Amino acid sequence: MLSNLFQMHYFKTVFFSLSALILQLLTGCATTGDLNFDVKSAEIPDKLKQLVKDHRDEILTPENRLKLKPNLKVGYQYRMVTLGGEGEHDIRYIHRLTKSDGTFIYFSQVDVYGRQSFTNDSRYQYGQLSKQQRNERKKIIVQDPPVYVMDGHHECLFVIGKCEYVDFWGKPQVIETYYKDGVWISEESFNRKRKELVYRIYKADGLPFYEYTILPRGSVIEEKRVDIDADYGKVFDLKMARKDMPEAFAVCLESSEQEEVGIEISLWRAGEQPTQRAFMVIDQLEEFVTSDPCLPKLFGAKTEAVKGDGWLLSKPEGEMIIDRINGGITAYSVSSFSMGNFNNWRTYTSKRLNDYFSPKGLRATIKRIEN
């Protein structure tokens, strides 16, 4: 998620891209044990100098930051990528600009199927991130209008010099930041006793662009912003679905006779609710519904078509909902939609369902319902 993008280094992939000698030149410090950073005299790595040069007219500076007016259009999408990390080419979620009020730009999270969640969950102003207020269990507190809160770390990011704040654990922290040649350089806490040096480049659109972090013992983490094509999530590629999916689309889509139907797909275990790994089962049923070109898109999703080997098929008008109902997990259509040869499609699809879910100890049924 967007939350604390710039602090969660503990879970990122670490790789060593600089030798100890280069690190010594960058920081002016010895490399035995933890590095002792001097943020005031830290040299900017050549890679960041080149990035600033390449984007000279687009860089956020202390002079233009508070004059910033949002210039990104609703629908813009991006994600932050850790270079060299396992997730660099594996897009699991992105951030979509879903609202702009002239002062703030608001983002929602979108998953690999184009389903939007946490609507307007986060917002930026002058480069600083704030998020909708949450309760102790990290669930959004529903309020109208929503209340946004900026954590202390993000409040301090653009304060030149030393800035004190209280972290998530209620511990006092100090971040020291200086700006030099297009780069915001900060010395901040890595853990209770150790420091890290972070170089950040922001664009004048108010979003992070590049981050280069030197950890206490010299390892380096690099992150960059990657723009995501506007069509992301609108087409589901069957190569991402299960390989054994039958080509049942011809049954429902190529029929000369269409009829209005309502559909309910249920997964259940006789005598008990499938509580074990229930959310995993829900995800699998979502994938099943998303990959079937005969079924409407999931409620709130942007997946409007299914792509296969040489063919592209639009999903029917209408929407599907997935919920835990009557001791099972059920996908059902919100309203009737047009389909041909329902009985033949049900035969193909029931086999596909049970082939996949029976080994998991679940039974699957498909029935026609009145919407």
Helices and strands as residue ranges (DSSP letters): G 9-11, H 20-27, H 46-54, G 56-58, G 65-67, E 77-82, E 93-100, E 105-111, E 116-125, E 128-132, E 148-149, H 152-156, E 161-166, E 172-180, E 183-189, E 195-202, E 208-214, E 220-227, E 235-237, G 238-240, H 249-253, E 258-268, H 278-291, E 297-298, E 305-307, E 312-314, E 319-325, E 328-333, E 337-340, H 342-357, G 358-360, E 363-369
